[in-house]
Amino acid sequence: MFLYFLIFFVFSLQLKIPQLFAGIEIVPSLLHGDLWGGNVAEIDSGPVIFDPASFYGHSEFELAIAGMFGGFGSSFYSAYHAKMPKGPGFDKRLKLYQLFHYLNHWNHFGSGYRGSSLSTMRSLLK
């Protein structure tokens, strides 16, 4: 029964995803890949990306995992959004990007992430 509901959620989300990106332009950015408070570094000239998960993608993706596990204060987000302003629909896309991380953590670390995965799917379907 659970598998049926999971397939239903995934199919329903697939129909909604294009709406989340309507009217925005995505310029690929170099992303950390696993940005959270315990996984950052900098040198005198600025931040350093050292994570093997680095890739180019939508800048908003970067903030999904950063917000899931904490570690960054409001000054971080204010400075970030001063450089990369929130586009229309930012909050919903952030949830979609968080869903990726919840599902990935559920797969790698077990059922402790099941509830977060399912509740994020439900909120995206509203």
Disulfide bonds with the S-S distance in Angstrom:
none
